[in-house]
Amino acid sequence: MYKVIFHNANQVFEVFARQIYQSDMWGFIEIEEFVFGERSQIVVDPSEEKLKTEFAGVKRTYIPYQAVIRIDEVEKEGAPKISQVPNSTSNSTSNVTRLPFPPMAPPHGDDA
């Protein structure tokens, strides 16, 4: 089981999946078999419901390497969630700004 945290627009997605691997499409990772907690509680997390809706019917998704924040191998799934990234133009007290990511260049041949 893997926890994958990545940027998507001005949000940070935290999802759980059974399979992740480097994609054949250069510059992407593939995420398969999303896992969403079985809710037997009355309280429903709106961000988890939004993720369920967004990934409903998705067999596999491709995430660009530069959007990935972290990948952890975990023993069991937690609650998937969406967090907002503070906007530098808003009245936020945060002084942290996300740097733009340049496109990654494909590897060149043997330069040795």
C-alpha positions as CSV (number, residue, x, y, z in Angstrom):
1,M,0.0,0.0,0.0
2,Y,1.3,3.4,-0.9
3,K,0.5,7.0,0.1
4,V,1.1,9.4,-2.7
5,I,1.1,13.2,-2.0
6,F,1.1,15.5,-5.1
7,H,0.3,19.0,-6.3
8,N,-2.8,19.5,-8.5
9,A,-3.4,23.1,-9.4
10,N,-3.6,25.0,-6.1
11,Q,-4.3,21.9,-4.1
12,V,-2.3,19.1,-2.5
13,F,-3.9,15.6,-3.0
14,E,-3.1,12.7,-0.6
15,V,-4.2,9.4,-2.0
16,F,-3.7,5.7,-1.2
17,A,-3.1,3.1,-3.9
18,R,-2.0,-0.5,-4.1
19,Q,0.2,0.0,-7.2
20,I,2.6,2.8,-8.3
21,Y,5.5,2.6,-10.7
22,Q,7.4,4.6,-13.3
23,S,5.4,5.1,-16.4
24,D,6.5,4.2,-19.9
25,M,5.5,7.8,-20.7
26,W,8.6,9.7,-19.9
27,G,8.4,12.0,-16.8
28,F,5.3,10.4,-15.2
29,I,4.5,7.9,-12.5
30,E,1.5,5.7,-12.8
31,I,-0.9,5.1,-9.9
32,E,-3.4,2.2,-10.0
33,E,-5.9,0.6,-7.7
34,F,-6.9,3.6,-5.6
35,V,-8.1,2.7,-2.0
36,F,-10.7,4.7,-0.2
37,G,-11.6,3.9,3.3
38,E,-14.8,2.0,3.9
39,R,-16.9,4.4,5.9
40,S,-19.1,2.9,8.5
41,Q,-19.3,6.2,10.4
42,I,-22.0,8.8,10.0
43,V,-19.5,11.6,9.6
44,V,-18.4,12.0,6.0
45,D,-15.2,13.8,5.0
46,P,-16.0,16.1,2.1
47,S,-12.5,16.1,0.7
48,E,-12.5,12.3,0.7
49,E,-15.8,12.3,-1.1
50,K,-14.4,14.8,-3.6
51,L,-11.5,12.5,-4.3
52,K,-13.8,9.5,-4.7
53,T,-15.8,11.4,-7.2
54,E,-12.8,12.7,-9.1
55,F,-11.2,9.2,-9.4
56,A,-14.4,7.3,-9.9
57,G,-14.0,5.0,-12.9
58,V,-10.3,5.8,-13.2
59,K,-8.3,2.6,-13.7
60,R,-4.9,4.4,-13.8
61,T,-3.7,8.0,-13.5
62,Y,-0.4,9.5,-14.6
63,I,1.2,12.1,-12.4
64,P,4.1,14.2,-13.6
65,Y,7.3,13.7,-11.5
66,Q,7.6,17.4,-10.7
67,A,4.1,17.4,-9.1
68,V,5.0,14.6,-6.7
69,I,5.8,15.7,-3.2
70,R,6.3,12.4,-1.5
71,I,5.6,8.7,-1.8
72,D,5.4,6.5,1.3
73,E,5.0,2.7,1.5
74,V,2.5,2.2,4.4
75,E,1.0,-0.8,6.1
76,K,-2.6,0.3,5.8
77,E,-4.6,3.1,4.1
78,G,-5.5,6.3,5.9
79,A,-8.0,9.0,5.0
80,P,-7.4,10.5,1.6
81,K,-7.6,14.2,1.6
82,I,-7.3,17.5,-0.3
83,S,-5.5,20.5,1.1
84,Q,-5.4,24.0,-0.2
85,V,-2.0,25.5,-1.1
86,P,-1.7,29.1,0.3
87,N,-1.9,31.6,-2.6
88,S,0.9,34.1,-2.5
89,T,-1.5,36.9,-3.7
90,S,-4.1,36.3,-1.0
91,N,-4.0,37.8,2.5
92,S,-2.2,34.6,3.8
93,T,0.4,35.0,6.5
94,S,2.5,32.3,4.9
95,N,5.8,33.5,3.4
96,V,6.4,30.2,1.5
97,T,5.9,30.3,-2.3
98,R,6.0,27.2,-4.4
99,L,8.8,27.5,-7.0
100,P,7.8,26.8,-10.6
101,F,9.2,23.5,-12.0
102,P,11.1,23.6,-15.2
103,P,10.4,20.7,-17.6
104,M,12.7,17.8,-17.0
105,A,15.0,17.1,-19.9
106,P,15.2,13.5,-21.1
107,P,18.5,11.7,-20.3
108,H,21.2,11.9,-22.9
109,G,23.3,9.1,-24.1
110,D,26.6,8.1,-22.4
111,D,28.4,11.3,-21.8
112,A,31.4,9.6,-20.0
